[in-house]
Amino acid sequence: MTLPSPLSLDELVELCQPDRPYAESTRLMQAADGRDELIHQDGLGSFEKCLRLKLTLDVFEEEAQHSASWVNLAILLNCEYLLYELNKSTPLRINPFLSHWVEAAQRFSHASAKTAKPKDHRQEQQLDASDINAARVEMIALILQTSQGSSEGLSTLSPSAIHEMVCNSKQAPKLDLEPYIRMLEEEGIYEKNSLAPPILSMENLEESVTEGAETTKAGKSGVRVLDWKDELRALLRDDLIAAVSELTHLPLELTYLDFLTTLLMDKTLENLSIEPLPVVCDYIQHALRQVEHMVQSPRNESTDPFADQRAVASDGTGSGAQGRDAQIRGVKLLLLFIRNLVRRALVDPGDLYFEIQEICVRYVWIKEVREFRAFIEKGSEGTEWT
């Protein structure tokens, strides 16, 4: 069984040159070993490639905090560029990696910038974690601006050029995240007064770092930066019923799907005597209701003009994400989640029979659903899932 994994060594070789423009690294990576389909591939396959890029970012982000290098810098920024390239046709507010960029920028916005040294001596210049973090925030800022049509030429830049831009500014990169978090709130990915990451301005972030505290100026009530995972884990220890309710009502977004998958992989639920399967089934049902209400039913199907609103309110799945594109995106994310659970042998597809049937019947018009059905049927015939 082949599981999602970080990029291979052969793939990473084409991404580790700091002076090479992003477009050139992408072209060489596509050409390597016949992988000319890496970019511009639609469907579930592109989601899986994005997942591999995200796993690679996680690995090298951790490594960069302990042993920063120009190779780390190049790989991290190239992976961010590839995530942008694979999703650039998707409107920013429903881009599945918008929350990733927002949360990464929140983690690293306090990074300091050093004075640039002459480029001829760059080989002798030692990087540290703050250099890489600051360059990554600058890269994310450019990605977000480019996605909104307010910046051009990203593909012609290189990782070292991004680093030099940060150094020449002689201050930490400035990125106002509030408009992007508002987008996530409006799409129902983040909810106000929930366990989702709070809205943080640069002023709040800088004050938090200066004081050495984990709270922001707006968070005097004790809201920590990016603490929703910690809060959920604490809730699992203190109040299992409330924790399970939170888990089964998390938004349908890659960040939360990744967290649920991690809980299943490290057997957190089982260690707390919580049966994982009902949690998975309840979450999928909750996500299906979210997806269903992204496109309202025609009025003539009900004599109650407020039927859809009542259904959303009663089910607790109200979301700002609306329209056919948002619905297709939600279905794709849910397919990715289920497919990864099956491939990792975390659930048996037979245990999700009714959920899978609902997806395959209700959304058969989506190409990726038909591909997913073939994937499930292939496994049910005794063929190994790959």
N, C-alpha and C positions, 0 to 999 in steps of 0.2 A: 504494500500500500504506500503510495507516494503522498507525503504530507507537505503542506505549504512550508517553505523554508526560506531563509535569507538568500540573497543572490549568491551564485556560485563564484569560485575563484576566477574562472574564465571571464565571467561577466564583470566582476569587480576590477579586473585588470584594466578594462577600458574606461573606468570611472575614477581612477586614482591619480590622474595627471592634473595638478592644480592650475597649470597655465593654459590648458586646452579649453576652448570655448564649449559651452554646454551642447550646442547643436552638433559639434564635431564629435564629442564623446558619445552622444546619443547615436549618431550615424555609425560609428565604429562598433558600438555595442550591438546595434541591429545587424550589422554585417557579420559579426563574430559567430562562427559555428552555424551559419544559416538562420540566425534568429532575426530575420528581417520583418517579423510580424510583431515585434515588441511594442511599437508605437502604432497608433491608428487601428488597433483591433477593438471592435465594438463587442459588447456583450459581457457575459460572466467572466470570460477569459481575462479581460482587462482588469476586472476587479481582483482577480487572483494575482495578477502581476503587481497591482498596487499593494496588495497585502504583503507580497514578498519584499517590495520596496520598504514598506512600513516596518517589517521585521528587521530588515537590514539597518534602517535608521535606529531602531532600538538598540541593536547590538553595538553599533559604532558610536552612538551617543554615550553609552555607558563606558566604552573604551576611551573615548576622548576626555572624559572627566579624570582619568587616571594617567593616561599616556598620550597626550595631545601630539599630533603630528600633521604635516602637510597632507599626508595620505588620508588621515581621518577627515580633515577639512574638505578635501576634494570629493570623497565618497559621500559624505553627508550632504553637501550642497548639490551634487549631481543627482542624488536620490530625490531631494526636494524638487529639483527641476523636472525630473521624470514624472513625479506625481502630478505636477502642474501640467505637463505635456499630455499625459494620458487623460486628463479630465478637463482640459481647457475649453472643450465645446459645451461643457455643462455650466449653466448659469451659476455664478459664485454662491448665491444664497442656498442652492440645493447641491452644491459640490460636496461629495461625501467626505472630503478631506479638509473642509473649512474648519471644523472643530479641532482637527489635528494641528493645523497651523496656528490657530488661536491659542491653544493650550501650550504648544511649544514656545510661542512668543512670550506667553506669561511666565514660563519657567526661566527664560533666558534674557528677558528685557533689562535686567539689572547688570548684565555683563559689561565690563569696562573695556575701553578701547585704548590701544597703545599708539604711540607716535610711529608712523610708518618709517621703516628703514629703506635705504636705497635698494631698488629691485635687484641690482647686480649682486647684492649680498644676502639675498633672501635665503639661500641655502644655509647660511650661518645663523639665520634668525630662528630662535626657539619659540615655538608656540606654546601657549598654555590653554587651559580649558576656557578661560574668559575670552581669549581671542576667537576661538571657534564658536562659542556661544553668541558673541556679538555679531560675527559674520553670518551666523544662521538667522538671527533676527533680521538683519539687513536683507538677506535673501528672501525671507518670508514676506517682508514689507514689499519688496519688488514683485513677488508673485501676486500678492493681493492687489497691488496697484495695476499690474498688467491685466489681471482678470477683470478689472473694472474699466479697462481701456484707457487708463491714465498714464501708462508707461509703455515704452517700446524698446526693442533691442535686447530683451533679456537673453535670447538664445545666443547672442554674440559675446556675452560676458563669460568670464571664467571664475572659478573659485578664488584664485589669487587676486583677481580684479575686485571681487566683492570684499575681500579682506583689506585691500588697499583703500577702497572707498571708506570703510569703517575707520581705518587708522588715520586717514587724512581728515576725517571729521573731528578727531580728537575728543569725541564724546560718545557716550552710549547711544546706539541707534534709537530714534524716536519713532514709535509706532502706536497710534491711537487705536486700541482694539475695540473700543466701545461700539462703533458702527457695525463691526462684524459680529459681535456678540448679540447685538440687537437683531441682526439677521437670523442668527441661530434661535433666538427667542421667538421671533415671528414665525419661523418654520416649525416651531414646536420641539426643536432639538434640545434647547435649554429651557427650563421653566423658572420663572421668578419664584423666589423663596423655596427653591427645591434644593436637592443635593448636587445640582449641576454647578460647575464653576461659576463664581460670582463675577459680575461686571467690574473690571478693574481699569482705572485710568492710569496713564504713566505716572501722574502725580502720586497716586496711591501706592503704586508699586515701588517708586523711589523712596517714599517715606517708610514703607515696610522694610526695605533693605537697610536704610540708614539707621533705623531704630533697632534693627536686629530682631524684629518681631515677626510673627506669622500672621498678623492681622493687618488690614488696611485701614486708612482713615475712615472709610465708609463702613468698615466692618468692626466697629467697636463692640458690637455684641458678641464677637468671638468667631466670626466666619473666617476660616483659614483659606489661603490661596490654594486652589486646586485640591480641596480636601474631601471631595465627595466619595472617593474610593475609601479613604480612611474612615469616614463617617459610616459608610455602609459596613465595613469590616467590624467597626466597633458595635454597630447595631446588631450584627450577627452574634456577637458575644453576649450582648445585654438583653436583646428582645427579639427572639427568633421569629415570632409571628409578624411583628412590624417589619423586620428585615426581609422576610420572604415577600411581603406585600410590596415593598419598595423594588425588589429585584424583578418581580413579575410585571411591574409597571414602568420600567425604565424606557426612555425614548428609543425609537428605532434609529440608531446612529452607530457608526463604526466603533466609536470610543466605548460605548456601552456594550456592544456585542463582543468586543475584545475582552472586556472585563468579565462578562458572564462566562465566556469560554475559558478564561484563566481560572475562575472559581471551579469549573468542572474539571479542568486538567489537573489542578493541584489537590483535588478532592476536599476542598474546604467545606462544602456542604455535607458530604458524607461524614467527615470528621466531627461535624456538629449534629450528627444523627438526623440530617435533613435529606429526604429522598430526592435526588436530583431530577428525575424524570418529570414529576408533577410541576416542578419549577419551570423546566424547559417548556412543557406543554402550555402552561398558563401564560408564559411570556409570549410564545408564538401566537396564541389566541389573542392576546392584548395587541400585539403588533399587527395582526390581520385586521383587527377592528380599526386601528389607526389608518392602515392602508385603505380600507374600505371607505372611510369617511373623507379621504383626501379628494374624492370626486363625489359630490352629492348626488343622490338618486333623483330622477326626474320627479317633478311635483305631482304628476298625475298617478304616481304609484301609491300615493297615500292621501287620504282626506285630511290629514293633519298637516298644515303648512309648516309646523315646527318639528316634524317627526325626526328629521336628521339631527337637529340641535338637541332634542331630548335624548336621542340614542347616544350621541357623543357625550353629553353631560352625565348620563347614567353610567356609562362605561368608563368614564375618566380618561378618555383618549383624545380629548380636544387638542387640535394641532393647528398651527397657522399655515402648515404646508397644504396647498391646494392645487388641483389641476392634474391633468393626465401625466405630465412629466414627473411631477412629485410622486405620483402613485407608482409609476414604473420604477423610479429610483428606489422607493420603499420595498417593492417586490424583489428587486435585484439584491438589496442588502439582506433581506430575509432569506433568500435562496443561498447567498454566500454563507450566512450563519449556519443554516441547516446542513449545507454540503460539508462545511468544515467539521461539524459535529460528527457526521457520518464517517468522513475520511479519517478522523482521529479516533474512531471507535468509541466515542463518548456516548452515543445513543445508537440504538438499532432503528433503522427507518421504519420497521414494522410497528414500533411503539408510537410513531408519529403518523400513523396511517391516515387518520381523519384530517389532520392538519395539512399533510401533503396532498391529499385528495382535494381539499378545498382550494389550495393554491393552483393545482394543475387544472381544475375545472373552471374556476372563476377567472383565472388570468391566462387561459390557454392562448389568448391572442398575443401574448408577449413571447417573443422568440426564445428568450432565456428560460422561460418556464417550460417550453417544449424540450429544450436541451436538458434541463434538470430532470424532467420526467424520464428521458432516455437514460440518463445517468443512474437514476433509481432502479429502473427496470433492468438495466444491465447487471446491477448488483444482485437483484432478486433472482436472477437466473443462475447465480453461482459464480459469476465473473467478479474478480477482485475490483473494488472501487479504486480508481486512480484519479 
